[in-house]
Amino acid sequence: MAVKLRLSRGGAKKRPYYYIVAANSQSPRDGRYIEQIGTFDPMLKKDDPNRVKLNTERAAHWLKSGAQPTDRVARFLDASGLMKRTPVKSVAKAQPKKKAQERAAAAAEKAAKAAEAAG
């Protein structure tokens, strides 16, 4: 059985509240879970100590047992010092698309010709 540390949504409509749970990877997001190890309230300010509550002992236990955290839960675990998370940067997404690169190259070529003619 593959175990994941993930968020399970609770709360009312437009007032989210999440439970940090250890669950079977095939169970539904808000369905049955093995154990609740914390809570996350995104409605609170980022510097509020009650925004993320985590039982670090149980989280460490599940990590040692081979549970895989989702990206958001990995951020919480990294903040608490239980694991090291390396930020993922997609350099390809930051680049302009093909046509924009062609337009930029044409504009640079045109500017170089104009500078050559002026100079």
C-alpha positions as protocol buffer text, in pm:
chain_id: "A"
residue {
  index: 1
  type: MET
  ca { x: 0 y: 0 z: 0 }
}
residue {
  index: 2
  type: ALA
  ca { x: 148 y: 335 z: -109 }
}
residue {
  index: 3
  type: VAL
  ca { x: 99 y: 601 z: 158 }
}
residue {
  index: 4
  type: LYS
  ca { x: 95 y: 972 z: 81 }
}
residue {
  index: 5
  type: LEU
  ca { x: 106 y: 1269 z: 316 }
}
residue {
  index: 6
  type: ARG
  ca { x: -146 y: 1507 z: 164 }
}
residue {
  index: 7
  type: LEU
  ca { x: -419 y: 1763 z: 230 }
}
residue {
  index: 8
  type: SER
  ca { x: -782 y: 1669 z: 282 }
}
residue {
  index: 9
  type: ARG
  ca { x: -1025 y: 1957 z: 238 }
}
residue {
  index: 10
  type: GLY
  ca { x: -1280 y: 2054 z: 498 }
}
residue {
  index: 11
  type: GLY
  ca { x: -1458 y: 2378 z: 581 }
}
residue {
  index: 12
  type: ALA
  ca { x: -1748 y: 2557 z: 418 }
}
residue {
  index: 13
  type: LYS
  ca { x: -1785 y: 2688 z: 66 }
}
residue {
  index: 14
  type: LYS
  ca { x: -1522 y: 2956 z: -2 }
}
residue {
  index: 15
  type: ARG
  ca { x: -1382 y: 2904 z: 352 }
}
residue {
  index: 16
  type: PRO
  ca { x: -1126 y: 2625 z: 303 }
}
residue {
  index: 17
  type: TYR
  ca { x: -970 y: 2435 z: 589 }
}
residue {
  index: 18
  type: TYR
  ca { x: -734 y: 2145 z: 531 }
}
residue {
  index: 19
  type: TYR
  ca { x: -632 y: 1843 z: 734 }
}
residue {
  index: 20
  type: ILE
  ca { x: -282 y: 1708 z: 679 }
}
residue {
  index: 21
  type: VAL
  ca { x: -334 y: 1333 z: 659 }
}
residue {
  index: 22
  type: ALA
  ca { x: -153 y: 1010 z: 587 }
}
residue {
  index: 23
  type: ALA
  ca { x: -370 y: 829 z: 334 }
}
residue {
  index: 24
  type: ASN
  ca { x: -362 y: 546 z: 86 }
}
residue {
  index: 25
  type: SER
  ca { x: -264 y: 701 z: -247 }
}
residue {
  index: 26
  type: GLN
  ca { x: -567 y: 548 z: -418 }
}
residue {
  index: 27
  type: SER
  ca { x: -827 y: 679 z: -173 }
}
residue {
  index: 28
  type: PRO
  ca { x: -1019 y: 996 z: -268 }
}
residue {
  index: 29
  type: ARG
  ca { x: -893 y: 1339 z: -161 }
}
residue {
  index: 30
  type: ASP
  ca { x: -1156 y: 1389 z: 108 }
}
residue {
  index: 31
  type: GLY
  ca { x: -1215 y: 1020 z: 166 }
}
residue {
  index: 32
  type: ARG
  ca { x: -1082 y: 768 z: 413 }
}
residue {
  index: 33
  type: TYR
  ca { x: -738 y: 828 z: 559 }
}
residue {
  index: 34
  type: ILE
  ca { x: -510 y: 637 z: 793 }
}
residue {
  index: 35
  type: GLU
  ca { x: -418 y: 916 z: 1035 }
}
residue {
  index: 36
  type: GLN
  ca { x: -454 y: 1292 z: 1072 }
}
residue {
  index: 37
  type: ILE
  ca { x: -117 y: 1452 z: 1151 }
}
residue {
  index: 38
  type: GLY
  ca { x: -198 y: 1822 z: 1132 }
}
residue {
  index: 39
  type: THR
  ca { x: -409 y: 2108 z: 1001 }
}
residue {
  index: 40
  type: PHE
  ca { x: -367 y: 2397 z: 758 }
}
residue {
  index: 41
  type: ASP
  ca { x: -587 y: 2708 z: 759 }
}
residue {
  index: 42
  type: PRO
  ca { x: -514 y: 2918 z: 448 }
}
residue {
  index: 43
  type: MET
  ca { x: -754 y: 3191 z: 563 }
}
residue {
  index: 44
  type: LEU
  ca { x: -508 y: 3298 z: 834 }
}
residue {
  index: 45
  type: LYS
  ca { x: -216 y: 3532 z: 765 }
}
residue {
  index: 46
  type: LYS
  ca { x: 113 y: 3375 z: 662 }
}
residue {
  index: 47
  type: ASP
  ca { x: 289 y: 3476 z: 984 }
}
residue {
  index: 48
  type: ASP
  ca { x: 12 y: 3341 z: 1210 }
}
residue {
  index: 49
  type: PRO
  ca { x: 142 y: 3046 z: 1419 }
}
residue {
  index: 50
  type: ASN
  ca { x: -199 y: 2872 z: 1392 }
}
residue {
  index: 51
  type: ARG
  ca { x: -189 y: 2865 z: 1011 }
}
residue {
  index: 52
  type: VAL
  ca { x: -7 y: 2529 z: 1005 }
}
residue {
  index: 53
  type: LYS
  ca { x: -23 y: 2289 z: 1298 }
}
residue {
  index: 54
  type: LEU
  ca { x: 178 y: 1971 z: 1253 }
}
residue {
  index: 55
  type: ASN
  ca { x: 245 y: 1672 z: 1478 }
}
residue {
  index: 56
  type: THR
  ca { x: 615 y: 1642 z: 1390 }
}
residue {
  index: 57
  type: GLU
  ca { x: 661 y: 1307 z: 1564 }
}
residue {
  index: 58
  type: ARG
  ca { x: 393 y: 1139 z: 1354 }
}
residue {
  index: 59
  type: ALA
  ca { x: 508 y: 1313 z: 1036 }
}
residue {
  index: 60
  type: ALA
  ca { x: 862 y: 1187 z: 1096 }
}
residue {
  index: 61
  type: HIS
  ca { x: 724 y: 838 z: 1158 }
}
residue {
  index: 62
  type: TRP
  ca { x: 537 y: 838 z: 825 }
}
residue {
  index: 63
  type: LEU
  ca { x: 838 y: 974 z: 638 }
}
residue {
  index: 64
  type: LYS
  ca { x: 1054 y: 694 z: 784 }
}
residue {
  index: 65
  type: SER
  ca { x: 785 y: 445 z: 681 }
}
residue {
  index: 66
  type: GLY
  ca { x: 819 y: 559 z: 319 }
}
residue {
  index: 67
  type: ALA
  ca { x: 520 y: 792 z: 285 }
}
residue {
  index: 68
  type: GLN
  ca { x: 557 y: 1039 z: -1 }
}
residue {
  index: 69
  type: PRO
  ca { x: 445 y: 1398 z: 71 }
}
residue {
  index: 70
  type: THR
  ca { x: 270 y: 1608 z: -190 }
}
residue {
  index: 71
  type: ASP
  ca { x: 435 y: 1935 z: -293 }
}
residue {
  index: 72
  type: ARG
  ca { x: 232 y: 2152 z: -52 }
}
residue {
  index: 73
  type: VAL
  ca { x: 286 y: 1918 z: 243 }
}
residue {
  index: 74
  type: ALA
  ca { x: 657 y: 1900 z: 154 }
}
residue {
  index: 75
  type: ARG
  ca { x: 667 y: 2279 z: 195 }
}
residue {
  index: 76
  type: PHE
  ca { x: 522 y: 2246 z: 545 }
}
residue {
  index: 77
  type: LEU
  ca { x: 765 y: 1968 z: 635 }
}
residue {
  index: 78
  type: ASP
  ca { x: 1056 y: 2175 z: 502 }
}
residue {
  index: 79
  type: ALA
  ca { x: 946 y: 2473 z: 713 }
}
residue {
  index: 80
  type: SER
  ca { x: 933 y: 2250 z: 1022 }
}
residue {
  index: 81
  type: GLY
  ca { x: 1277 y: 2104 z: 946 }
}
residue {
  index: 82
  type: LEU
  ca { x: 1168 y: 1744 z: 888 }
}
residue {
  index: 83
  type: MET
  ca { x: 1285 y: 1722 z: 529 }
}
residue {
  index: 84
  type: LYS
  ca { x: 1474 y: 1921 z: 270 }
}
residue {
  index: 85
  type: ARG
  ca { x: 1273 y: 2037 z: -29 }
}
residue {
  index: 86
  type: THR
  ca { x: 1446 y: 2169 z: -337 }
}
residue {
  index: 87
  type: PRO
  ca { x: 1243 y: 2430 z: -524 }
}
residue {
  index: 88
  type: VAL
  ca { x: 1161 y: 2330 z: -880 }
}
residue {
  index: 89
  type: LYS
  ca { x: 1218 y: 2595 z: -1144 }
}
residue {
  index: 90
  type: SER
  ca { x: 1092 y: 2538 z: -1493 }
}
residue {
  index: 91
  type: VAL
  ca { x: 1331 y: 2745 z: -1702 }
}
residue {
  index: 92
  type: ALA
  ca { x: 1159 y: 2648 z: -2027 }
}
residue {
  index: 93
  type: LYS
  ca { x: 829 y: 2796 z: -1910 }
}
residue {
  index: 94
  type: ALA
  ca { x: 992 y: 3132 z: -1838 }
}
residue {
  index: 95
  type: GLN
  ca { x: 1122 y: 3166 z: -2195 }
}
residue {
  index: 96
  type: PRO
  ca { x: 915 y: 3347 z: -2461 }
}
residue {
  index: 97
  type: LYS
  ca { x: 752 y: 3126 z: -2720 }
}
residue {
  index: 98
  type: LYS
  ca { x: 893 y: 3074 z: -3072 }
}
residue {
  index: 99
  type: LYS
  ca { x: 716 y: 3365 z: -3249 }
}
residue {
  index: 100
  type: ALA
  ca { x: 802 y: 3611 z: -2972 }
}
residue {
  index: 101
  type: GLN
  ca { x: 1169 y: 3506 z: -2995 }
}
residue {
  index: 102
  type: GLU
  ca { x: 1159 y: 3561 z: -3374 }
}
residue {
  index: 103
  type: ARG
  ca { x: 1005 y: 3909 z: -3330 }
}
residue {
  index: 104
  type: ALA
  ca { x: 1266 y: 4000 z: -3068 }
}
residue {
  index: 105
  type: ALA
  ca { x: 1548 y: 3883 z: -3296 }
}
residue {
  index: 106
  type: ALA
  ca { x: 1405 y: 4083 z: -3587 }
}
residue {
  index: 107
  type: ALA
  ca { x: 1371 y: 4394 z: -3369 }
}
residue {
  index: 108
  type: ALA
  ca { x: 1730 y: 4359 z: -3246 }
}
residue {
  index: 109
  type: GLU
  ca { x: 1852 y: 4319 z: -3605 }
}
residue {
  index: 110
  type: LYS
  ca { x: 1657 y: 4627 z: -3713 }
}
residue {
  index: 111
  type: ALA
  ca { x: 1796 y: 4829 z: -3420 }
}
residue {
  index: 112
  type: ALA
  ca { x: 2152 y: 4718 z: -3509 }
}
residue {
  index: 113
  type: LYS
  ca { x: 2104 y: 4831 z: -3871 }
}
residue {
  index: 114
  type: ALA
  ca { x: 1963 y: 5166 z: -3754 }
}
residue {
  index: 115
  type: ALA
  ca { x: 2259 y: 5218 z: -3520 }
}
residue {
  index: 116
  type: GLU
  ca { x: 2501 y: 5126 z: -3799 }
}
residue {
  index: 117
  type: ALA
  ca { x: 2337 y: 5372 z: -4040 }
}
residue {
  index: 118
  type: ALA
  ca { x: 2334 y: 5650 z: -3777 }
}
residue {
  index: 119
  type: GLY
  ca { x: 2692 y: 5591 z: -3667 }
}
